[in-house]
Amino acid sequence: MQKKSTIEIVQGITWGILFLFILPAFSLAQEEPLQVRGAQKEVALTGYTRSDTALTVASEVSGKVIRANYDVGDTVGEKPFFEIDPTFIDFQIRNTRQSIKKLEAAEKKNESRVAYLQKEFERYDQLHKGDRVTEVKRDAAKEEWDQARLEQDTLTAERAALEITLAELLERKKRHRIHAPKGWIVVEKMAEAGEVITPNNSLAKVADFRKLTVPLSVSGEELAAIRSLSKIFEAELEGEPVKAKLKWVNPEFDEKTRKLMAELLLVDYEGERRGGLRFRLPLQIEAEGYWIPKAAVISRYDNPRVSVKETGETINIMVLGESNGHLIVADHPKLSPGSELAAP
């Protein structure tokens, strides 16, 4: 007997808890106003991934390609993409370095001569002051010393010019090793080892697939719907959830499609990195007509109509479709967004 009473007490408490939570929810559902809202329809924007950035690899110098270190599909590393034969530039560099060495030797020789002529002039100057040599000899020694110093300046300037030439040649030699951005992927290759290339000709194309973008052509309503989302929003990539954000919008209007070009950027994406992955973004955009709760419609299929709660007037409506548990109806002068409807 005692056991039965305990069970009854527990059951009573359980039902009490259930009613405590279920009845308020039911009451709120019943009290939810039946309002007219501006119609919206669901659309899905679809596109395909591509690399964030792509560029063309070209040469600044002419010559014969002696090595190509990457092929289509390879990821660029530390090695240069192309190496051009540096034989002739190496000869120029060696010749310039020899000329610099020759000038350095001439400078040292002339420095010694300048020091000697300075001493000669100072000796003649002292003798002239003691009236033991003529002023002509003193002036001749001074002139010879001045000419030697001018010669030193000339040699120094020539060496500086050759050093600039050498620096230019070394910089040009660097251009014989053509690099592409590290981590980018080769998507096209137009030159091979053994070919003679000229400046500014395209040799290859590389793309940065570390970030994926999705180009889209959108209408003004679709763009407004994207901008109404959070800065980073949810979408689908090959049927799997993914995060994206709006990267840029081209304000130029396409007269034929009447749309704008926009580009989305995938955020925190760790999956396959390539072009052609199918992207899908569902959106709610404004549509013509109104949204009306199904619960407010009288005789929905035969003669659909609704009753305005404030006036009690019954209005015939034209059903255009359904969306998210609501009916989409045509505009009516006696209905407007926010109007409350009576339950049938």
RAKA-V545981 format. One record per backbone hydrogen bond with DSSP energy under -1.0 kcal/mol. CO is the residue of the C=O (numbers start at 1). NH is the residue of the N-H. E is the energy in kcal/mol with one decimal. If there is no record, write none. Layout:
BEGIN
CO_NH_E ; CO_NH_E
END
This chain:
BEGIN
1_5_-1.7 ; 2_6_-1.7 ; 3_7_-1.9 ; 4_8_-2.3 ; 5_9_-2.3 ; 6_10_-2.4 ; 7_11_-2.8 ; 8_12_-2.5 ; 9_13_-2.3 ; 10_14_-2.6 ; 11_15_-2.8 ; 12_16_-2.0 ; 13_17_-2.3 ; 14_18_-2.5 ; 15_19_-2.6 ; 16_20_-1.9 ; 17_21_-1.5 ; 18_22_-3.3 ; 19_23_-1.5 ; 21_25_-1.2 ; 22_26_-2.8 ; 23_27_-2.8 ; 24_28_-2.7 ; 25_29_-2.4 ; 26_30_-2.3 ; 27_31_-2.1 ; 33_35_-1.1 ; 34_341_-3.6 ; 36_338_-3.5 ; 37_291_-4.0 ; 39_287_-2.5 ; 41_285_-2.8 ; 43_283_-3.5 ; 45_281_-2.7 ; 47_279_-3.3 ; 49_276_-2.5 ; 50_213_-2.5 ; 53_208_-3.3 ; 55_206_-2.3 ; 57_203_-3.4 ; 57_204_-1.3 ; 59_200_-3.2 ; 63_197_-3.1 ; 64_85_-3.1 ; 65_194_-3.6 ; 67_83_-2.4 ; 71_74_-2.3 ; 74_186_-2.5 ; 76_183_-2.7 ; 81_69_-2.2 ; 82_178_-2.5 ; 83_66_-2.9 ; 83_67_-1.4 ; 86_90_-2.6 ; 87_91_-1.8 ; 88_92_-1.9 ; 89_93_-2.1 ; 90_94_-2.5 ; 91_95_-2.4 ; 92_96_-2.3 ; 93_97_-2.3 ; 94_98_-2.1 ; 95_99_-2.0 ; 96_100_-2.1 ; 97_101_-2.2 ; 98_102_-2.2 ; 99_103_-2.1 ; 100_104_-2.5 ; 101_105_-2.0 ; 102_106_-2.0 ; 103_107_-2.5 ; 104_108_-2.0 ; 105_109_-2.3 ; 106_110_-2.5 ; 107_111_-2.6 ; 108_112_-1.8 ; 109_113_-1.7 ; 110_114_-2.8 ; 111_115_-2.2 ; 112_116_-2.0 ; 113_117_-2.8 ; 114_118_-2.0 ; 115_119_-1.7 ; 116_120_-2.2 ; 117_121_-2.4 ; 118_122_-2.4 ; 119_123_-2.3 ; 120_124_-2.7 ; 121_125_-2.6 ; 122_126_-1.8 ; 123_127_-2.2 ; 124_128_-2.5 ; 125_129_-1.9 ; 126_130_-1.2 ; 127_132_-3.0 ; 128_131_-1.6 ; 134_138_-1.7 ; 135_139_-2.7 ; 136_140_-2.3 ; 137_141_-2.2 ; 138_142_-1.8 ; 139_143_-2.4 ; 140_144_-2.3 ; 141_145_-1.9 ; 142_146_-2.3 ; 143_147_-2.4 ; 144_148_-1.6 ; 145_149_-1.9 ; 146_150_-2.2 ; 147_151_-2.2 ; 148_152_-1.8 ; 149_153_-2.0 ; 150_154_-2.2 ; 151_155_-2.4 ; 152_156_-2.3 ; 153_157_-2.3 ; 154_158_-2.4 ; 155_159_-2.2 ; 156_160_-2.1 ; 157_161_-2.2 ; 158_162_-2.1 ; 159_163_-2.1 ; 160_164_-1.8 ; 161_165_-2.1 ; 162_166_-2.6 ; 163_167_-2.2 ; 164_168_-2.3 ; 165_169_-2.4 ; 166_170_-2.6 ; 167_171_-2.0 ; 168_172_-2.4 ; 169_173_-2.1 ; 170_174_-1.5 ; 171_175_-1.0 ; 173_176_-1.7 ; 174_177_-1.9 ; 176_84_-3.4 ; 178_81_-2.3 ; 178_82_-1.5 ; 181_184_-1.6 ; 184_76_-3.2 ; 185_207_-2.5 ; 186_73_-3.1 ; 188_205_-2.7 ; 192_195_-1.8 ; 195_65_-3.2 ; 197_63_-2.0 ; 198_201_-1.3 ; 203_190_-3.2 ; 204_57_-3.4 ; 205_187_-2.5 ; 205_188_-1.6 ; 206_55_-2.5 ; 207_185_-3.0 ; 208_52_-1.9 ; 211_52_-1.5 ; 212_266_-2.5 ; 213_50_-1.9 ; 214_264_-2.4 ; 216_262_-2.8 ; 218_260_-3.0 ; 219_223_-2.4 ; 220_224_-2.2 ; 221_225_-2.0 ; 222_226_-2.1 ; 223_227_-2.5 ; 224_228_-1.2 ; 226_229_-1.2 ; 233_244_-2.3 ; 235_242_-2.1 ; 236_280_-2.6 ; 237_240_-1.8 ; 240_237_-3.1 ; 242_235_-2.6 ; 243_267_-2.5 ; 244_233_-2.5 ; 245_265_-2.9 ; 248_263_-2.3 ; 254_258_-2.2 ; 259_254_-2.0 ; 260_218_-2.8 ; 261_250_-3.2 ; 262_216_-3.0 ; 263_247_-2.8 ; 263_248_-1.4 ; 264_214_-2.5 ; 265_245_-1.8 ; 277_49_-1.9 ; 278_238_-3.0 ; 279_47_-1.9 ; 280_236_-2.5 ; 281_45_-2.7 ; 283_43_-2.6 ; 285_41_-2.8 ; 289_39_-1.8 ; 290_329_-2.4 ; 291_37_-2.3 ; 292_327_-2.8 ; 293_296_-1.7 ; 294_297_-1.6 ; 298_305_-1.5 ; 304_317_-2.1 ; 305_298_-3.3 ; 306_315_-3.5 ; 307_342_-3.1 ; 308_312_-2.8 ; 313_308_-2.8 ; 315_306_-2.4 ; 318_330_-2.3 ; 321_328_-3.6 ; 323_326_-1.4 ; 325_294_-1.0 ; 326_323_-2.3 ; 327_292_-2.3 ; 328_320_-4.1 ; 328_321_-1.5 ; 329_290_-2.3 ; 332_335_-1.9 ; 336_339_-2.3 ; 339_36_-2.5 ; 340_309_-2.1
END
